Amino acid sequence: MRTRAYVYRLYPTRKQEETLLWTLRRCKELYNASLEERTAAYKMARVSVSYGMQAEQLPQIKEERPEYQGIHSQVQQDVLRRLDKAMQAFFRRVDEGQPPGYPRYKSNTRYHSFTYPQSGYTIIGALAPHDKKGKKTCRLKLSKIGHLKMLMHRPIKGTIKGCTIKRDGDQWYAVFSVEQAIHSTPVHPSSKTVGIDMGITSYATLSTGEQIANPRIYRYTEQQIKEAHRRLARRKQGSHRRIRARRALTRLYRKVRHRRQDFLHKASRRLVNQYGTLVFEALQIPNMTARPKPKKEEAPATTEGVEGGTAAAVTRYLPNGAAAKSGLNKSILDAAWGRFITLCACKAEEAGGMVVKVAPQQTSQVCSGCGVLVPKDLSVRWHSCPTCGAELDRDENAAINILRRYELQGAIPARKKRQSTRKGGRGGKRPTATGAL
Ligand SMILES: [Zn+2]
C-alpha cells in the first residue's frame, strides 16, 4: 500500500464560496476554543484534556450553537484531531529538548482547510465526456455545502480515503488522499546508475556531464514580489485597497510556487525515466541555510604587555561571509533540493527504480581521476588536478565522485524513524511542559 494525493481545482459559485468561507471560520473557532480549553485545564488543574474528551462535547456544542449543525460532524472531529496532533508534536518537541513552540491560536489568514476524513463527499460524473472546451468537469458533492464544480484533469487510481477542501487565496482545491495497492513490483527498463550533484550555478549535474539548468523562479519574480509587498505596506489597515493588494501578493506567491512545482516534477520525471538508480548526496539543508557563525579574530595583537588582564580585551570580528551566504541561502531554499529528491524517490518507487544517498563529505574536493584531495573555494567552478592532470567542471567532478562512492561503499542507510527520547519512569506526567505554557 502506498498513499498518494490527488489535487483538483474547484470552481464554487459565489454563494458556495461564502458557505466554504463560513465553514472555515467555524472550524477555526472550534480549533481556537478547543485549544483554549486544553490550555486552561492544564494551567488551572494540571489536567490534560484528550481528543476523546473534546469529541464527546461536540453534540453539546451543536445544541448550544445551532450553527454548528451546518457542518458535517466528521469535519468537526477532524478539527479536534488536528489540534490533538499539534499538541502531541509540542510535547514531543519538549521531550526532545527542541524549541517547543506551543500551538497557536489561528486567525482567518492561518486557517485554510477542512477535511472530510471518511464520508460526506461524493464525486459525481467523474467519467463524464469532455465539456465544450475539452475539459473534464464533474461535480463534487459535499455534505452541508452542495454540489461544487470540479475539474478532474486526470482520473484517480486507487481507493479514496479522505477529502480535504483547501483555500489558496482566491482559489479552491479538493485534495483526495488515495491508497494504491501494489500488485507487482515493476522492473525498471534501465539498469543504468547515475550520480547527481545538486548545485547553484546549474540545478543538477549528472556524472555523465549533462546539466539541468537552474530555473531561478523566485529570483525572477523577486522584484515583482518586493514591489507588491511595498504596495501592501502603504495601504491603510482595513481598507479595500489593502485587501486588493494582499490578494495580488498571494497570487504572485502562488505563481512562484506553481512554477517551482512544475519544474521539479518535470525534471525528476526525466531523470527517473532515464536511469534505474539515482545517487544523491545526503544533504543537510538546515545546516546549509543556518546563519554563519561569527568569526572572532584569533590572538589579538594587543595582548603583549598586558598585565593581569587589566586592559579590556577588544575582540574584533572578521568578515564571516554572512552577506554572501544570505544570497546563497535564498538560492538554496528556492532550489528546493530536498523536495526534488523526494519527488525522484516517489516516482522511482512507482517505476521500479531506486534513489540512494551517499555520505556527502568532500565530494567536490576529491579528484575523480586519481582520488587526491584538491581543496577549492565555493567560487572555484573548475576542477583541475595537479597530480593527474584531470580537467573538468567542478560539479561534474562531484557527481562522478558521488556515483563512485555508491559503487565502492554503497548507500548510507535511510534516515531512521524518529524515536521517542522519553525516559522511563516519568509516567503520564509532563513536568517539562509547564514552563512553556
Ligand atoms: Zn587527479
Residues whose N, C-alpha, C, O or C-beta is under 5 A from the ligand:
A	BS01	ZN	C367 G369 C370 G371 C385 T387 C388 G389 A390
